Amino acid sequence: MEQRTLLALMVFSSLIVLAETIDQKPAIEIYSFHVDCKVTSRFAHTVVTSRIINRANESREATFEVELPKTAFITNFSMSIDGEVYPGIIKEKAAAQNEYDTAVSQGQSAGLVKIADRKLEQFQVSVSIAAASKVTFELTYEELLKRQLGKYELLLKVRPKQLVKHFQIDVHIFEPQGIQFLETDSTFMTNELIEALTEVLNETKAHISFKPTLDQQKKNSMLGETLLNGDFVVRYDVKREATAGDIQIVNGYFVHYFAPQEMPVFPKNVIFVIDRSGSMTGRKIEQTRDALLKILQDLRPEDRFSFITFNNKVAEWKSSLLPATEENVASAAALVQTLSARGGTDINRALLTAVGMLDKAEGLLERSISMIILLTDGQPTSGERNVEVIQESVQKAINGKYALFCLGFGFDVSYKFLEKMALSNGGIARRIYENADAALQLQGFYQEVATPILMQIEMQYPENSIERLTKNNFKVFFEGSEIIVSGKISNELDLLPVEIKAQSHTSNLTLKEEANVKEKEQVFQNQRYIFGNFIERLWAYLSIQQLLEKAISAQEEDQKALEAQALDLSLQYSFVTPLTSMVVTKPQQKEELANKPTEADNEKPKSLSVGGSHRLRSGTPASRRSSEIQTRGNRRMFSTVSRFRDAIGAQPVAYEHPQLLLQLPRQNERICLNIDKRSQTSVQLLSDPEQGLTVTGKLGDGVNHFVQFDINYENPPVQIHVYTHAILVSHNNKNDWLSWTKSASSTIQGLRVSVEKERSVTASLPDTVTIKISLVKFPDDFLGLYFLNTDRFSDQVTGALGQFYSKAQLESNSNNDQRAVERLLRAVSGSEHKISRLYKKDYRLESAGEPVSCWSIDLTP
């Protein structure tokens, strides 16, 4: 009986503890989170408000984190702590940096905004608040929704990271043209959460409300985890009746939307220029093959096409463009399936070859559109390497005749280089992110440019009555997109006339329309949730975007003038753009900066040849000095090695570093491993399933050593990418860059990654082998990999390097001659390797830096 009573009491007390755990609120509690978005004629004005209370008995740090579209401009931010407001102030970026403290001037703290993924950037600010205090954060941003593939998309990222008592999203849409269709999508929606979603739609207005209760937010009724983690997306399109588009007017500013439909499609002459250099090995080339196979199926019978593939050599599939017949498409598909990756990257010759093919093409339809689509994942490493020379030679060759679209795969590309080259030649640049859906990204881009229906479009307005006009001439219009022109009506007009001239596939078009100014103004008069000057702000937003885009391909003097105009508008209308910063002041006068990142900021630091090649040619004074230094170094090394030779007998001597160096477990022998570079540039070096560890490496172009190592841990799920210029640590879709120029460390769930300035990076995890990588700076930058605690490898370790860590055995020397120069090494895989004793430089930091004796193996993986 006593035992039963005791057991009942234990269960009861456990239930009490469990109940307390379930009901326990976080110390820093978000008790209210509201997203209020008003979309008026495609222009979205979003306000995010978060209210937080500190329930702890001491000061705690409260964090406000919002992911917003890359295309948006932040316009306002404020913090209110116990009734005192701390506003964000927008200033010229240079002035803000100069006023800021030393840490920010060195670029260490200007990180309130950073790129989160291919569509979003993240705004994050933290502030310490006292016990029982409250803080209200409010962020406002604006964007012009872009029509792609026949619809507009409003993307809201939802990630409160805890249950929120009052959580609400409100999206109000007003489109005077009428709403054609509306859909709401979400990556986290459940049957319970759908009940919290309401949509009200009439001819011109829509209201979407999402207001889940605490119970609806819970992943599990017994746990306090939230389901709200993902994308909340609203997609819609508008009705179109007038052939010349739709004009809207508010407070003297107008916006003109033009998106014709159901017109004949221009035949295309398209050349795909595909990078197949060594860096495309593996997943990238596979995804490229998958995407190209589907793109081939989307070609129209009247299209003409061809392929050019390149590494350090350029290969033409055919000498001319071919019609997209079933037979030719099948032949091209067979080529695509054989694409493999190796070698360097000669972008210049590949593009000039494509231009030459279009120049020589015969039988092209007079009314057709010619384009070049370049896909590359790297920098120019073969042929012409000076990016300015490449940009100039390509622009001169194209000479406005064709459009060039540049797709940069991953983060080894210089996006600025590709973007300038594309914009200078009537195209656009796009980064393809190295995700599972990279093939879909490639296909999606092609679909956007697959159906040109107008070219040489001119939007004409009365010169004497319109000022501050945005771009009104366009080379090509693709079906499913939209042309937007905005400006200020300077004189009093009753009617605003517009004339559109363009070429279609079958004829020259002239479209005319007149807008009654007073009637158009009246449309927006009584819309209670419309902010009154939205068209003026839309005009400013569009003007800034176009000025910055134009500046990319402009000459230096013009570039400065364009950026000055964009800066004036950014400050006048309070936009955080690449030219401005928002200074966020915290209590105790602490300040932080919110800068607008660009796509080019989201890549690894690198050195591109701009002013010319920096390679030394023989005969120059600098090269002679370098040669003398190297000769003196070799003399010193030779005397050191001679002492080794005297000790064990004459040996074949080599003074270079090995690609890989390892100490055989439980054997006092070193192995120097060299991999045949002709076989592949990316090598699976090591995989140990028990350790949850894989290591791959990439050999450099022009450097017979490793220039990149990729380390993948399963637990914690962390990827470390080590390059000769920087180190990237990735965890949970977040990227942290570590520089070689300073010592630093980062710890993620027990995994410690530490950088010793300009010397090494170390990755260590309890009960797991320690990985060290040395940075070797002379004569060429490369990386040296080695392991510590190698007894922790399991018997299942494999890979070009891993096979020697598991039961590898040197054949015993029957003569017991320590001076033997050749022996046999048996790996766990059963393979046998004849090895020779050589002397190599030791890249390991623990060594004395002198040459070491090792058994040299040449491998072909």
N, C-alpha and C positions, 0 to 999 in steps of 0.2 A: 504493500500500500504506500509506504513511504517512498519507494522507488518510483511508483507511478506519479505521485505528487511532485517529486523532484523533477521527473521528466517533463511533466506538464508545465511546471514553472520555467524550465529551460526553454521549451518551445515558445511559451508565452513571451519570455524576455527576448528571445530571438526575433519574434514577430514585431515587438516594440522597436528593437534596433533597426529592423528592416524598414518599418514604417517611417522611423525617423530619417533613415537614409533616403527614402523615396521623397519625403516631404522637404528634405533639407535644401535650402536655397543657396546658390553660389554667393560667396562673399561680395563679389562685384556683380550685381544683378541688373540686367537690362529689363526694365519693367514696361517699357514702351518702345516700339520701333515702327515707324510709319514711312512708307514711300508714297509720295504724292506726285504723279506725273500727268502733265497736261500737254497733249499733242494738238497743236493748232496748225492745220494745213502743213503737215509733215515736220513742223518745228517743235521739238520736244523740250519741255522745261520740267526738270525733275528736282524735287526737294526730298532729301533723306534726313529724317529726324530720329535720333536715338536718345532715350532718357535712361540714365543709369544711377543707381544708388549703391553706396558702399555700406554693406551690412556688417562689416567687420568692426572690431574694437580698436582698430589702428588704421593708419593711412594705407591706402592701396592704390595701385595703378589701374586706371580705367582706360580701355582702348576702344577707339572708334575706327571701324574698318569697312570701307565700301569699295566694291569693284564696279567700275563704270566703263562704258564703251570707249575704245581708243579714239573714236571720232568725236567724242564730246569735249567741250571746254568747261572746266570748273569756273564758276562765276562768283561764288560766295561761300564762305565758311565762317562759322562762329562757335565758340564754346561759352556756355553760361554756367558758372560755378557759384552756387549759393547766391544767386541774384546778380553776380558781377559778370559782365559780358566781355569776352576776349575775341575781337573780330580778326579775320584774316584780311590783309591789305595787299592788293596787287600792285607790283612795281616792275620796272624794267629789270630784266634778269641781272644784267651787269651791275646796276645800282644796288639791287638787293644783296648780291654777293659781297659787294664792297662794304656795305653797312653791317654785314653779318659778322659773327665772331670768327676766330681763327679756324676752328674745326670745320665750319661750313665753307669758309673760303678755300679750304683744302679739299672740299668735296666730300667730307666724311659724313655730314649729317643732312645733306640736302636730298633726303630720300623719302619724303612723305608720300610721293607718288612713284610707282614703278610698274613696269609692264608685267601683267599677270599671265596672259596667254595671248593667242592670236587675235582675239576680239576685245580683250579687256585690259584695263590697267587698274592698279590698286592704290587707293588713298588710305593712309593709316596714320593716326595720331594718338599718342598716349599722354595722359596727364595724371598726376598724383592727386587724389582727393582724400580729405580727412574722413575719419570715422563718422558714419551716419549722414555724410554730405551727399548731395546730388549734383549731377552734371548733365547738361543737355548739349548734344552735338547737333549741328545742322549744316548740311552740305548741299549746295545747289549747283547743278550743271545743266548745260544745254547742248543740243545736237540737232542737226538737220538729217532726218531719216533718208537714207539712200535707197532708191528703188533698184532691186536686183532680181532678175528672173521673174518679173511680174508682180513683186510684192515688196512692201515695206516691213521692216522688222525692228521692233522695240525690244531690247534685251535688258532684263533686270537680273542681277545676280543676288541670290538669296542665301545668306550664310550667317545667321545670328550666333551660332555655336552654343546656344542654350535655349531652353524654353522661355518664351516671352509672353507675359500675361496679356499685353495689348499689342498684338501684331497685326498690321494692316497694310495692304497694297491697294492703291486707287489709281487707275489709269482712265483719264478722260480724253476722248478723241473727238475733235470737231473737224470735219472735212466738208466744206461748202459744195464740192463737186458731187457729194454723195459717196457712201461707203459701199463698195462692190461686194466685199466679203470680209469676214473677221474670224480669226481663230486664236485661241489661247493654248499654249503648250507649256509643259513643264517637265523637267527631268526627275522631279521628286514626288510627283502627284500620286496619291493613293485614293482608294474609294472614299475613305473618310475625309481626306482633304478636298476632294471634288465638291463635297457638300458645303465647303466654306467659300466656294468660288461662285460668283454671280456675274452674269453679263446682261446688260440692257442695251439694246441696239434699235435705232430708228434710221430714218433716211440719211441723216448727216452726222448723227452723234452716236457715240458708244461710251459706256461706262463699265469697266471691269473692276470688280472688287474681290479681294481675297483676304478673308478675315478668319483665320483658324483659331479655335479655342485651344487652351492648354492641352486638353485631352486629345484633340485632333493632331496636335503637333508631335505627340510622343511616339517614338519608335516602338516602345513597349510600355504597357500600362504599369509595369513594375519598376521601370527605369526612367531616369530623367533625361534621356537623350532625345534630341530633336530630329525630326524628319526633314526639316527645312534646310536643305543643303543642295543647291544646284541652280539651274537656269529657270527663270520665269519669262516666257517669250510671248509677245503679242504680234501677230502678223495680219496685215490687211492690204487691200488695194482700193483705189477710188474708181468711180464711174467716169468714163470719158465720152463726151459727145462731140464737142467742137473740134473740127479738124486741126485748127491752129492752136489748140491747147487751151489752158484756162488762166486767166489773169485775176489776181486778187490784190486789193489796195487797202491800206490802213495808214492814216496820218501822213499822207503824202508819199509813202513808199509803196512800190508795187513788186510783186513777184509773178513770174510767168512760168508755168509748168507746161512742158511739151513732151508728149509720149505717144506718137502715132502707133496705130495697131493695124494688123491684117494687111500689111504691104508685102510685095514680092521681095524675096531675099536676094541680095547680091551673091553671085558666085564668088568663092574665095580661092586665092592662090596662096597656099600656106606651106611654109617650110619649117619643120620642127628641127631645132638644133639642140641635140641632146648630149650632155656631158657624160662620158663613160670613163672618167679618170679613176684612179685607185681609190679616192675618197668616197666614191659612190658605191663601193663594195657592200654586199649584204642587203640589208633591208631597203636601202634607198633605191638601188637598181631594181629590186623586185617590185617595189611600189610603182616605180616609173614604168616598168613593163606592164603592170596591171592597168595603170591609167591609160597608157598609149593604146593598148588593145581595145579599150572601151571607146576612146576618142576616135579611133579609126572607124568604128561602127557608126559614129555620129556624123561622119563626113557625108555631104550631099553628093549625088551623082554628078552634078555640074561643077563641083569643086575640083581643083587640081592641087596636088600635094607632093611633097618629097621629104626625105629624112637626111639629115647630116649628123653623124656622130663624131665625137672628138675626144681625144685625150691630148697627148703631145703630138699626135697625128690626126689629120682630118680625113674622114671617110664619107664619100657620097654614096647613098643607097643607089641612086640612078643619076645619070648625068643631066637630067632635065625633070621638070614637073610632069606628073602623069595624072590623067583623069581618075577620079575615085570610083572606078568600076569595081565590081565584085572581085575580079581576078587580081587587079592591082592592090586592092585593100588586103586580100588574102596573102599576097606576096609580101607586102609590108609587115603584116602580122607575123609572118614567119621570121622576118629579120628581127623584129622587136623581141621575139621569144629567145633569140640567141644573144641579146645584149649582155655583155659582161664588162666588168670594170677593172681597169689597171692603167698605170701611166700618169703623165702630167696633165696640165690644163691649158690648152692654147685657145683661149676665147677669141682673140683677135682674128686669127686665121679662119676659125670656124664661121664667124659672122660675116667676114668678107667673102668667104666661099658662098654663103647663102645669098648675099646681095648679088654676087656675080651670076648665080644660077637664075635669079629673077630677071636680071638685066638681059640675059641671053635667051630667056624663055620665048618660045614661039607658040602661036595659036591661042594666046590668052584672050579672053573676051574683053572687048573694049570697056564695057561697064562691069568691071569686077574689082575686087579689093584684094590687094596683096599684103601679106603680113609674114613676119618672122617671129616665131615663138622660141625663145632661148630658155633652157632649163640647165642650171649649173648649181653646184654645191660648194664651190671653192673660189679661190682667187686665181688670177692668171699666173701660172708657174712655169709655162713653156712659151717659146716664141716671144712676142712682145709682152712685157710685164708692166710697163708704165701705163697706169689706168687712164691718165689724161691723154696719152697718145692713142690708146685704144678708142676712147670716147670720140676723139677728134677724127680718127680715120674712118670709124663706122658712120659717123654723122655725114662726113664728106661723101662716102660711098652711097649711102641711102639718099641723101639730097632731097628729102621730103617726098620721095616716090612711094615708100612703103612704111608700114607701121611696125615697130619693134616692141614686143612684149617680153619682159625679163622676169623669170621666175627664179627666185633664190631659195634653194633647198637647204634648210637648216641654218646654222649660225656661224659657219666658217666662211660664208660669203661676205663681201663688203656690200651691204644693202645700198649705201650711198652711191657707190660705183654703178650698180645696176639701175638704180632709180634715175640717176642723171642721164644715163644712156637711153633708157626707155622714154623719158619725158622729152628728150631732145629729138626723138624720132617718132613722135605722134602716138606713143603707146603708154603703158603703165607698167609699174613693177609690183610684184607681189611676193611676199615671203611664204614659202611652203613649210609648215611646221612639221618636225620629225615626230609625228604621232601616228597612232594606228590608222587614222583616217587620211594619211597623206595622199593616197591615191584618189580619194574622194575630193580632196582639195584641188588636185590637179584637174580632175574632170570638171569640177564646179567652175574653175577659172575658164576652161575652154568653152563651157556652155554659155558663159557671159559674152564671149566674143564670137560665138559660132554663127550668129544670125544678124549680120549687118543689113539694115534696110534703107538707110539714107547716108549720103555723103555730101561734103561741102555745104553744111547747113549754116545759113546766115539768118540771125534774128534781128530784124531792123525795127527801130523805134524813131519817133520824130527827134532829130538832133537838137533842135532849139528848146525842146521842152523836157528833156531827160538828162540827168547828170549822174555821176558816180555809177555808171553802168558796169555790171560785172561782165565776165566773159560772154560774148554773144556770137562767136564763130566756132564751129565745131567740125572736125574732119570727118567723123563717122558717128552714126547712131546705131546702137545695137538694140534689137527687140528685147523688151522686158526691162529696159533702163529708163532714164528720164533726163531731159535737159531742163536746167533751171537757170533763169536769168532774173536778176533783180536790179533795182535802181531807184532813184529819187525823181519824182515829178517836180520840176523846178518852176514851171509856169502853171497858172490855173487852166486846167483843161476840163472840158465837158466830156470829151471822148478821147480815149487813149488808143490810137491805131497801132497795129503791129502787122508786119509783113515778114513771112518766112520764105526764104528761097533755099531750095535743096535739089539734089539729084537722087532720083530713085533708080531702080534697076531698069525701068522701062522708059522713063521720061524725066524732064526737068519740071520741078514743081514750084508753084508760087501759091502760098496760102495766106489769106488775109483775115484779120479779126479786129473788131473794135470793142473796147470795154467802156461802159458808162461809169465814169469815175464815182459819181454820187451813189449810184445803185450798188457798186462794189463796196464802197465804204460802209454802206448801211448793213451789209451782211454780217459784219462783226460787232455792230453797235450793242446788241443786247445779249451777248454771250457772257454769262456771269463768270465762267471760269477761264476766260481768255485774258491773258495779260496784254494790255492795249498796244504796246509798241513792238509786237512780236515780229512784224515784217521788217522793221528797221533793224532789229537784232539779227534776224535771219540774213538780211543784206550784209551786215557787218561780219557775221560768221562766215558766209560764203566768200566775201571779199578777202578775208584773212587767209582762208584755205587756198584760194586761187593765187594770191600774192606769194605765199610761201612755196607753193608748187612751182610757180613761174621762176622764183629765185633759184631753185635747185639747178636749172639748166642755163641760167643767165651768166653773162660775163661779170667779172668782179664788181665793176662800177655799178652796173645795172642791178646786180644782186643787192648791193648795199642800199640802193634807193628803194627797191621793192620791200626789203626787210624793214626799212624805216617807216614806210607806209603801213605795213602790217603791224608794227609795234605801236604806232599812234592809235590805230583802231583797237588793238588789244587793250590798251590802257583806257581809251575813251569808253569802251563798252564793258570793261572789267572781265576780260577773258584771260584765263591762264593758258597761254600758248607757248610754243618753243622759245619765244622771245621775252616772256614775262615770268615772274615768280610770285607766288603768294607767300607773304611773310606771316606766319602763324605765331602770335605771341602767347606764351603761357604764363601762369603765375610765377612770381620772382623774376619777371622780365626775361625769362628764357624764350629763345626764338628758334623756329625751325622753318625751312623753306619747302614749299610745294612747287616743283617744276614739272612741266609737261614733257614726258619722255617721247622720243620719236622712235620709229621702227629701227633706225640705225643704231640707237642706244642699246638695243636688245641683242647685242652680239658680243663676241669675245673681243678683248683688246687685241689689236693686231698691227702689223707694220706693212702697209701697202706702198709699193714704189710709186711715187707721184712725180717727183722732180727728175726722175731718171734712175737707171739701174745703178746700184751702189757696189756691184761686183768689181773687184780690182782686176785690171788687165796686166799681164806681165809686161815689164818694162817701165811701168809707172813708178815714181819714187815711193809711193805708199806700198806698192806690191813688193818692191825690193826690200824695204824695211821689214815687211812681214816675213819675207823669205829669210832674211838674216836672223830675225828673232827665232824662227822655226828651226833654222840650222843650228843656232847656239843651243836651243832646247834639245835638239836631237843629239848633239855632242854630249851634253850632260847625261842624257838618258843612256847613251851608248856606254859611257863609262860605268854606270850603275849596272846595266845588264851584263856587261863584261864580267863583273864580279860574280854574278849568278852563274854565268857560263863556266867560269873557272871552277866553281864549286861542284858542278854536276856534269861537266863535259860539254862539248860543243853542241849547240841546239840551233834549229831554225829560229830566227829572231824576227818578230814583228812588233811594231811600236804603236799600232792603232788600238783603240778601244774595241772590245768585243761588243756585239749587239746585246748579248745577255750573259750574265755571269752568275753561277750558282755553286754553292758548296754541297757536295753530295752528303746526304744524311748519314751519320755514324761512320763516315769515311773521311780521312784527312786529304781529300782531293777536291780540286776545283775544276769546273767545267765551263769552258767558253763556247757559247752557242751562237752560230751565225745561220740565218735563214735566207734561203735563196730568194732574193727580191723579185726575180722574174716570175715566180709562181703566183704571188699575191702580195698586196701591200698591207692587208689586214689579216692578222694572225690570231687564232684562238690559242692563247698561251697556257691557260690553266683553268681547270674546272674541278671543284671539290664539292660534291653535293652534301657531304656531312658537315662541312664548314659553311655551306651556303654562300660560296664565293666563286666568282668567275673573273678572269682577267683576259682582256684582249689588247692587242697592240697594233699600231699602224706605223709602217716604215715611211720615211719621208721621200719626197721627190728630190733627187739630186743629193740626198744624204743617205748613206747606207746604214742608217741607225734608226731607232724608234723615236718618233716625234710626238706620239700620243699613246697614252694608256687609258683604257676604260675599265674601271673596277666596279663590279656589281655585287652588292651584299643583299641577301634575301631577308635577313632579320638583324637589324632594322632594314627596311627596303630603301637603300641608299645607293645612288650611283655617283661615282667620282670620276670625272674626266680630267686627266692631267695633260696639259699641252705645254709647249715650250714657252708660251707667253702668259699663261694663267692657269688656274685650277677652278673647275666648276663642280660644285657639290649640289646634287639634286635629291630632294626628298619631298614626297607628297605634292608633286607638281610645282614645287618652289625651287628656284635656282639661286644659289649664292656663289658669287665669284670671289676667289681668293687670289691675290696678286703675288707674284714672285718678288716684288720690290720691297716687301716688308714681312716681318714675321707675324704670324697670326695662327689662331686655332679655332676649331668649331667642334662641338660635341652634340651628337644626335643619338639619344637612347643608348648611351654607353660607347658608341663608336666615336673615337676622337680622330679628327683630321687636323694635323698641325703642319704649318709651313715654316721652315727655317729660311730666312731671307736669302734669296738667290742661290740656295744650296740644295734643299731637299723638301719633299713632302712625305709625311708618314701617316699611315692609316692603321689604327690599333683598336682591337675589340677584345674584351676578356675571353680567354680560352680559344682564341683564333690566332692564326699566324699574323705577324706584323708585316705590313707591306711598306717598303721604302723605295722612293724614286729620286734619284739624283738629277739635278740639272747641270749638264755639262755645256760650257759656253765656248770652248775653243777646239778646233778651228770653226766648226759649225755647231749651232745649238742642237742638242739632242737630249734624250732622257735615258737614264740607266735604271733598270728595275732589279730589285733583289728582295729577299724575304728573311725575316728573323723568326726564331721559334719554329723552325721548320719541322720539328718532331710532332707538331700538332696536325700536320697533314694526315688525312685518312688514307687507307689503302686504295680508295676509289678515285684518287686524284689523277686527272688526265690532262692532255694538252701537249703542245709542242715543248713546253717547259715543264709542265706538271708531271709528265711521264717519268722524269728522272728523280722525282722526289719520292717515288714509291717503289722500293725494292730494286732500284737500278744497281747493277753490279759491274765493277771493273773486273775483267778477266785477270786472274792471278798471274803474276810474272814468274814463269818457271825458272828463269835464270836469277831471279831475285836481284836484278840489275836496276838500281835506282836511276840509272842514266838512260833507260830505255825511252825511245822517242815515239814508239807506236804501240798501241794496245787495242783491245776490243772491249766495248761497253754494251752490255745487254740491258735494254729497258724493260719495264713491266709488261709492255705491249708485246714482247717477244722479239721486237726488232733488234738488230745488231748494228753497231756503228763502229767503223774503224776510226780511231781518234789519234791525233798527233799532239805531242807536247810542244807548246809554243809559249812565247812571252807576250803578254798583253798589258795595256794600261788598265789599272783598276779604278773603276768609277765609284766604288763604294766609299762612303764618307769615313767609315771606320778604318780604312786602310791607310797606309803611310803615303799613298800617292805614287809609289814606285811600281815598276812593272812586276807582275807576278807570273809564276809558272802555272799553266793550266792545260788541261786536255781540250783540244779544239775539235768541235764537231760542226760540220756543214749539213744543214737539214733542208729538205724540200717537203713542206707540210702536205 
